[in-house]
């Protein structure tokens, strides 16, 4: 799948791709943070025939709906392709030394070679969280690695 990126001076960025059925779809990310989902006319790829303006909450909800199942699907595919790879869901317990602290402070990847690929919180999924993402007690962290490395992550999140 080829995604084209186009700078829109004074507006932001546009990312477009064409579906297998030939429909052109795009997302305009405005400097203000607003995002527009755009469906283009099949006969005139420069003409938008439908635009849906999304605020941050709506964009997050759409990303979650589209992204969370794909993350699980990709992990399942990896498990079938790579022997010894596991993914586990680990809770951040109430007494965790990392509750209320940025993920980067745990240095999980450096210490274990496992990767945190998502965090679930209250029905919302944060895919590929960055080191500034702040853990909360009750979060469920999705970790990918070997059985040993994911076990080490569980110890880190529970005890430090």
C-alpha positions in Angstrom: 0.0 0.0 0.0 1.5 3.3 -1.1 0.6 6.3 1.0 1.4 9.7 -0.5 2.2 12.7 1.7 1.6 16.2 0.5 2.5 19.4 2.3 -0.4 21.9 2.3 1.2 25.3 2.9 -0.6 27.2 5.7 -2.8 24.2 6.4 -0.8 21.1 7.3 -0.3 17.7 5.7 -2.4 15.4 3.5 -1.9 11.7 3.4 -3.7 9.8 0.6 -3.9 6.3 -0.7 -6.0 4.4 -3.2 -8.0 1.4 -2.1 -8.0 -1.9 -4.1 -11.4 -0.9 -5.5 -9.9 2.3 -6.9 -11.4 4.8 -4.3 -9.0 7.5 -3.3 -9.1 8.3 0.5 -7.1 10.9 2.4 -6.6 12.5 5.8 -5.8 16.1 6.1 -4.0 16.9 9.4 -4.4 20.6 10.0 -1.8 22.6 12.0 -4.6 23.3 14.5 -4.8 19.6 15.3 -8.1 19.0 13.5 -8.2 16.1 11.0 -10.4 15.8 8.0 -11.3 12.4 6.4 -11.6 13.0 2.7 -13.2 10.7 0.0 -12.2 11.8 -3.5 -14.3 11.6 -6.7 -13.2 8.6 -8.8 -13.3 10.6 -12.0 -11.5 13.6 -10.7 -8.9 12.8 -8.0 -8.5 16.5 -7.1 -12.2 16.9 -6.2 -13.3 15.9 -2.7 -16.8 14.4 -2.9 -17.1 13.9 0.9 -15.3 15.4 3.8 -15.8 14.5 7.5 -14.3 16.9 10.0 -13.0 15.2 13.1 -12.1 16.7 16.4 -9.3 15.1 18.6 -11.8 12.7 20.4 -13.4 11.6 17.1 -10.0 11.1 15.4 -8.9 9.0 18.4 -12.1 6.9 18.3 -11.7 6.3 14.6 -8.0 5.4 15.0 -8.9 3.0 17.8 -11.6 1.4 15.7 -9.4 0.9 12.8 -6.1 0.3 14.6 -6.7 -1.9 17.5 -8.0 -4.9 15.5 -5.1 -4.5 13.1 -2.6 -4.6 15.9 -4.0 -7.8 17.2 -4.1 -9.3 13.7 -0.5 -8.3 13.0 0.6 -9.8 16.3 -1.1 -13.0 15.5 0.6 -13.1 12.1 4.0 -12.5 13.7 3.4 -15.4 16.2 2.8 -17.7 13.3 5.9 -16.5 11.5 8.4 -16.2 14.3 9.0 -19.1 16.7 9.4 -18.0 20.3 7.6 -14.7 19.9 4.8 -14.1 22.4 2.6 -11.1 23.3 1.2 -10.7 26.8 -1.1 -8.3 28.4 0.2 -7.0 31.7 -1.7 -4.8 34.1 -0.1 -1.8 35.9 -1.0 -2.6 39.5 -2.0 0.0 42.1 1.4 -0.3 43.8 3.5 -0.1 40.6 6.4 2.2 40.9 5.6 3.3 37.3 2.0 4.3 37.9 1.9 8.1 37.2 5.3 8.1 35.5 6.3 8.2 31.8 6.9 4.9 30.1 10.4 5.8 29.1 11.5 5.8 32.7 10.9 2.1 32.9 13.5 1.5 30.1 11.7 -1.7 29.3 13.2 -2.3 25.8 16.8 -1.5 27.1 16.5 -3.7 30.1 14.6 -6.7 28.5 14.6 -6.4 24.7 10.8 -6.7 24.8 8.7 -4.0 23.3 5.5 -2.3 24.5 3.3 -2.1 21.5 0.1 -0.7 23.0 -1.6 0.3 26.2 -5.3 -0.2 26.9 -7.0 2.2 29.3 -10.7 2.4 30.0 -11.8 0.9 26.6 -9.3 3.1 24.7 -6.2 1.7 23.0 -3.0 3.7 22.7 -1.0 2.0 19.9 2.8 2.5 19.8 2.9 4.8 22.8 6.0 7.0 23.0 8.4 7.3 26.0 6.5 10.3 27.3 3.3 8.3 27.7 2.3 8.3 31.4 1.2 5.0 32.8 -1.8 4.9 35.2 -2.7 2.2 37.7 -5.2 -0.1 35.9 -3.6 0.3 32.4 -3.1 -2.9 30.5 0.2 -3.0 28.7 0.6 -5.1 25.6 4.2 -6.4 25.4 5.9 -8.4 22.6 9.1 -10.4 23.1 10.3 -13.8 24.2 8.7 -15.6 27.1 11.6 -14.6 29.3 11.7 -11.0 28.3 8.0 -10.5 28.7 8.2 -12.1 32.2 11.0 -9.6 33.1 8.7 -6.7 31.9 6.0 -8.0 34.3 8.5 -7.9 37.2 9.6 -4.4 36.2 6.0 -3.0 36.0 5.1 -4.6 39.3 8.2 -4.0 41.4 10.5 -1.6 39.5 
